[in-house]
Amino acid sequence: MPDRVVAGAWRLPFVRFAVVGAVTGAIHLGGFVLLRTWWEPVVANAVALTVATVVNTEGNRRISFTEERSEPVWRQHVKAAVALLASLAVAAVAFSALDPGHRVLEVAVVVGADATSILVRYLLLRHWVFPPTRGGVLARPDHHG
C-alpha cells in the first residue's frame, strides 16, 4: 500500500514540483552561502538564484510539467526569468533593511524570500510557463464575449 501511495502522489505535478524545488532550493542556499564569502548579499543572491532558476526551470520542464508543448524551450526560460526578477526584488528589499554582516539574518532572508515565492512560482510555471496542453496544442481558456 505505501508504494501505491508514493506512486500516486508522484503523479501529481505539485509533488514533483516540490521535489525539484527542494533540490534547487538547496542549490540556491548553498550557492548563496558560498558566494557570500566574497560578494555582497544582493549580488551573491542574484547569482545563486539565477543558477538555481535555470536548473529549476529545466527540472520542472522535464519532471513536473511534462506535457507536449509547441513553445520553444528558450521562451519557457525567458518566462521563468520573470518569476526570477520578482524573487530578486523581494530579496533585495529585505536585504536593504538589514544591517551589514548579519550572516544568519541574510540566510533567513534567502529562505524567507524563497518560501514566499513558492506558490506564486508554481502558479506561474503551471499556468503561464508550462500551460496544460490538449493533444500537443497549448490549452487556452475559451473566451465568451
N, C-alpha and C positions, 0 to 999 in steps of 0.2 A: 504493500500500500504506500509506504513513504516514497518509493521510486516513482509511482504514478503521480503522486502529489508534486514532486520535483519536476517531472517531465511535463505535467500540466501547467505548472507555474512558468516554466521556461518558454512555453508557447506565448505568453503574454508579453507584448512589446515593452511594457513598463519594467518588468522584471529584468529583461535583457538590457534595457537602458540603465537600470540601477547597477548592474554588474559592470557594464562598460564605464559608467560614471565613477564607480568606486576605484577602478584601476586608473583611470585618467585623473581622478582627484588626487590619488597618491603621487602620480607623476607631477601634477601641478604643485602640490605642497612640498614634495621633495625637491623639485626644481627651485621653488621659491627659497627654501631654507638654504640650499647650496649657493644660489646666486646672490642671496642677501649678504653673504660673506664679503662680496666685492662691490655690490651696487646698492643704490638707494632702493627702498621698498617698492616704490611705484614702478621703477624700471625692472627690478627683479620679478615682480608680479606680472608685468606685461609680457616679458619673455617667457616665463614659465607657463602662464596661462595660454599664450599663443601656441606653444608647442603642444600643450595638453589639449587645446581645442582642435587642432589638426588631427591628432590621434583619436580624440573623442568622436569627431565627425566621421572619420573613416570607419572607426569601430561601429558606430551606430548605423552607418550605411550598410555595412556588411553583416552585422549581427542583429541589431534591434529592429530596423525598418527595412526588410529585405525584399519588398515588392518590386516588380519590374518598374523601371522609370524611363521616360523619354528625355528627361532633362540631363544635360551633361554633368559630369562629376564636378567640374570646376565651378559650375553655377551653384551646386549644393554647398561647396566650401565657402563661396562668397556669401551666401545667405547665412551660413553658420557664423561668419565673421561679424555679422550684425549683432548677434547674441553676445559675441566676444566683446564688442565695443561697449555694450550695456554693462556687462560684468566689470570691465575695466573702469568705467565711470563710477560705479558704485564703490569699488575698492579704493579708487583714487580719492574720493571724497572722505571715506573712512580713514585712510592713511593721513590725510591732511589734518585731521582732528587729533592725531596722536602726537605726543612729544617724541622727538627722535630718539632712537636707541632702545626702545622697549620691545625687544625681540618677541617676547611671549605675546604681547598685545598685537604685534604685527602678524604673527601666525594666526591669532584669533580673528583678525580682520579677514585674512585669506579664507579661513574656514567659514566664517560668517557670511562673507560675500558669496562663496560657493553654495552654501546652504540656502541662501535666499534666492539664488538664481536657478535652482534645480527644477522647480515646477515650471517656471517661465521657459527655461531651455527645453524641457520635454515638450511643452505645448508648441513652441516654435518649430522644433525638429519634426514632431509628429504631423503638424498641420500645414507647415509652410516649406520647410527644407525637404522633408520626405513625405509629401502628402500621400494618403492611401490611393491606390490605383484600382482601376477596373479594366481587366483584360489588357494590361500594358499601357493604357491611356490614363493620364492623370485624372483623378476624380475631381470634379468641380461641383460645387453646390448648384442646384437648379435655382435660377433667379426668376421669380414670378413678378411681373411688373404691374 
